[in-house]
C-alpha cells in the first residue's frame, strides 16, 4: 500500500478509537449503559426472493427464496461480521 494511504488509514483508525472512547466516557458520566449497535444486515422481500442487504451500504450481499433461509443467512452474516471485529454477539 502507498505510504500516504497507510498514514491516512492509521489516522482514521486512531480517530475511530478516540470516538469510541469519548462515547464510552460520555455514557459513564451520565450513569447510563452505552447503547448496543444495531444490526448490520437486513432481509428484504423483493418479488419471490428475499434479498440480504448490508444496511450501511445498501448493497445486496445475497438472496434466498424462503423467509427461514433468509433469516439463517442474516444470522450467519451477523456472526461472521462480529467475529471479524470482535464485537457484538
Order of alpha helices (4+ residues) and beta strands (2+ residues): alpha-beta-beta-beta-alpha
